[in-house]
Amino acid sequence: MEPGHTITLAAVGSHLLVGLSRAMILFIVSSGLSFVLGVLRVPNVAHGSLYMIGAFSAYAVFTSIGGGSTGFWLALALAPLVVAAVSFVAERSLFCRLYEREHLMLLLFTFALMLILDDLVKIIWGAEYRSIMAPDYFKGSVTIFGSSFPKYNLFLLAAGPVVAVGLWLFTNKTKIGKIARAAAVDREMVGAVGINVSWIFAFAFVLGCFLAGLGGALMAPTVSITLGMDHDIIIEAFLIVTIGGLGNMWGAMVGSLIFGITQSFGVLLWPQFAIVFPYAAVVVVLLARPTGLLKSVW
Amino acid sequence: MFSKNRKKSRSVVWGCLILGGFLLLSLLSFPPQAQARNIKVGIIDCYSGPPAVYAKDALNGFKLALKDINKKGVLGKKIVFTTRDTKFKVDIALNMAKELVMREDVDILVGTINSGASLAVSEAVAKKEKVPFIVWIAKSERITGEKGHRYVFSTGENTAMAGKAGAVALSKKPYVRYWIAGDDYEYGHAIANAAWRNLKKLKPDVEVIGKSWWKPGEPDLIPYLTSIMAAKPDAVIFCTGGRSMTNIMKAIKATNMAKKVPIWIHTATDHAVLKPLGKEAPEGVMGTMDYHFYYPDTPSNRSFVKAFKAAYGSPPGFPAFHGYITAKFIAEAFEKAGKLNKEKFIDAMEGLKIEGPTGTIEMRACDHQAVLPMFLGVTKYSPKYGVVISSNIVTLRGDQVMPSCEEIMKERRK
């Protein structure tokens, strides 16, 4: 098979950029999943649905404001909060009763939750395709390395590191973040020193889901907002978390970069079979390091 | 299903049962108590998930036509229908189709949006049980082509027609070096094959310089478009459907691709694709459709659109058009047959001509495929509708875009 076209340095550069911008979304979503996995030990299959609710909420906010730049920023600010609220209710009413159960039970439970949330989305927003628009200054494209690169993807490139730094500051510099990290490593010990683990868990869960919502809201202007978008992301997010090391925030970053960049370079190298590349990368990583690249907290 | 939920929360179980009962009641539309036996149509389609938009649109078109038809009656009877949700799954579609035939004793089966499900029902239920099955949204050319038989019909355009329409359009342009890209599933490949097969025939010097296939619904198409643009093809054929349509249109807009390379996508001019995008839809993309609510601007189309809008609040999409003509075909075929008999119905359907919103539509006798014209247009913003629509429309007659009867028979003999 001939490659897509002659691979120039410029093409490599532009595909690297494109891959990086995809990796940023993947990181934001999978870091949330990883956080929940790490602290709560819950494999939250409904994480993708929360991502979808984030996108739909962004749509709801955007259209009720009447669009435009304000609409976009408000959607970006409020949609993750909506998701956080949904997850808070779910955590306090359901999850908090189930932490001691075995993983299979939790898996089944989150799967059920996913089905329920998907149906809720269908009841509230219906099955039509929806779409929101980025503000004018993010529209169109700029020429980088001789090919057009959407301005919105530049914004995503900036958003990823901001979220990463924010998360790092939070987990390393704030008391509650430190406790959450400690709970991830040894939750009995955290309980033993007199900290209310239940509320730490609630907080960690809500934060993880907030990130899913943020990812959905950030992704909303570039895709069709519709049922089924949750399935696109959840499998990728789980793979990323697995190759990065379960529950490890930086693992999620590394995994996302691997996933996003192999996908993008796959397109460059062999566009007919580009789908295979990220999954092949996952296989290679897992064969070499079955517990993931970075230290797993499990 | 519920019986295993014993003990604990009995009230929840009861609640679920009652709710389930209501749901069942609302799903089954009860035929009015008729004096004689009514004409029963069993509809299987996907009423959950993203494809539900199209399925509901088709059903609305069907219901709208029935309103008029049942005022007069057909053979002194009414046409009644019952629907089943296939959940876009082949096995469920099969079970539902069998159930409708065995238990509900339907005279005609109608459905579905899923090509795989349509093919399966056509083969395992329609052909086996000798029940006419009319496919109204699924676009696989194999339904009335290679896998066609006496008991299956199609009232929608198919990939062979769409691909040929695209090929006819592109063959008139000076492009030689093509890139083909799309969703890696049956629909994507079928469109690609049909377009390329016909284009090569019409203009032998064309060549494919590259192909990209992505998973259906792929959210990030930018890397694909970037590499295609870098290869500088003369034109691109995108073979996308469903929610990939919005994604590809957004990606085209974001990368400004339509200004750099000519692009043809079969359903780029579909209102269901363009409407949610608003002003964000790219202009200058070539597309083909077999129905627009704003074209052709004839009295019959206008009155269909007006009635549809009044009944359902939004203009009809192409599935509504298919649903509408399906009902008319059923009614007129039974009138022509003179009695409620499946074999007579099929004989009557063959070669039957009805008056649809876009003019006279014939059910081709040789392959049971409705002869539909294709409208070729270019996306352009319309201040009148406030969205991007198809402009500079060229109509390709049904016989120009359909494979000939000989070609179909050759396919079937394979």
Chai-1 contact restraints between the chains, C-beta under 6 A:
chainA,res_idxA,chainB,res_idxB,connection_type,confidence,min_distance_angstrom,max_distance_angstrom,comment,restraint_id
A,G4,B,G210,contact,1.0,0.0,6.0,A-B,restraint_1
A,G4,B,S227,contact,1.0,0.0,6.0,A-B,restraint_2
A,H5,B,A230,contact,1.0,0.0,6.0,A-B,restraint_3
A,H5,B,A231,contact,1.0,0.0,6.0,A-B,restraint_4
A,A11,B,A230,contact,1.0,0.0,6.0,A-B,restraint_5
A,S14,B,T226,contact,1.0,0.0,6.0,A-B,restraint_6
A,H15,B,P223,contact,1.0,0.0,6.0,A-B,restraint_7
A,V18,B,I222,contact,1.0,0.0,6.0,A-B,restraint_8
A,V18,B,P223,contact,1.0,0.0,6.0,A-B,restraint_9
A,V18,B,T226,contact,1.0,0.0,6.0,A-B,restraint_10
A,R22,B,D220,contact,1.0,0.0,6.0,A-B,restraint_11
A,A127,B,P50,contact,1.0,0.0,6.0,A-B,restraint_12
A,A127,B,A52,contact,1.0,0.0,6.0,A-B,restraint_13
A,A127,B,V53,contact,1.0,0.0,6.0,A-B,restraint_14
A,E128,B,V53,contact,1.0,0.0,6.0,A-B,restraint_15
A,Y129,B,T246,contact,1.0,0.0,6.0,A-B,restraint_16
A,Y129,B,P276,contact,1.0,0.0,6.0,A-B,restraint_17
A,R130,B,P276,contact,1.0,0.0,6.0,A-B,restraint_18
A,S131,B,P276,contact,1.0,0.0,6.0,A-B,restraint_19
A,S131,B,L277,contact,1.0,0.0,6.0,A-B,restraint_20
A,M133,B,E280,contact,1.0,0.0,6.0,A-B,restraint_21
A,S141,B,T255,contact,1.0,0.0,6.0,A-B,restraint_22
A,S141,B,N256,contact,1.0,0.0,6.0,A-B,restraint_23
A,S147,B,T226,contact,1.0,0.0,6.0,A-B,restraint_24
A,S147,B,A230,contact,1.0,0.0,6.0,A-B,restraint_25
A,S148,B,T255,contact,1.0,0.0,6.0,A-B,restraint_26
A,S148,B,N256,contact,1.0,0.0,6.0,A-B,restraint_27
A,P150,B,A254,contact,1.0,0.0,6.0,A-B,restraint_28
A,P150,B,T255,contact,1.0,0.0,6.0,A-B,restraint_29
A,T222,B,K250,contact,1.0,0.0,6.0,A-B,restraint_30
A,V223,B,P219,contact,1.0,0.0,6.0,A-B,restraint_31
A,V223,B,N247,contact,1.0,0.0,6.0,A-B,restraint_32
A,S224,B,R243,contact,1.0,0.0,6.0,A-B,restraint_33
A,S224,B,T246,contact,1.0,0.0,6.0,A-B,restraint_34
A,S224,B,N247,contact,1.0,0.0,6.0,A-B,restraint_35
A,T226,B,P50,contact,1.0,0.0,6.0,A-B,restraint_36
A,T226,B,R243,contact,1.0,0.0,6.0,A-B,restraint_37
A,L227,B,G49,contact,1.0,0.0,6.0,A-B,restraint_38
A,L227,B,P50,contact,1.0,0.0,6.0,A-B,restraint_39
A,G228,B,P50,contact,1.0,0.0,6.0,A-B,restraint_40
A,D232,B,G217,contact,1.0,0.0,6.0,A-B,restraint_41
A,D232,B,P219,contact,1.0,0.0,6.0,A-B,restraint_42
A,S264,B,P223,contact,1.0,0.0,6.0,A-B,restraint_43
A,V267,B,P223,contact,1.0,0.0,6.0,A-B,restraint_44
A,V267,B,Y224,contact,1.0,0.0,6.0,A-B,restraint_45
A,V267,B,S227,contact,1.0,0.0,6.0,A-B,restraint_46
A,L268,B,S227,contact,1.0,0.0,6.0,A-B,restraint_47
A,P271,B,S212,contact,1.0,0.0,6.0,A-B,restraint_48
A,Q272,B,K211,contact,1.0,0.0,6.0,A-B,restraint_49
A,Q272,B,W213,contact,1.0,0.0,6.0,A-B,restraint_50
A,I275,B,K215,contact,1.0,0.0,6.0,A-B,restraint_51
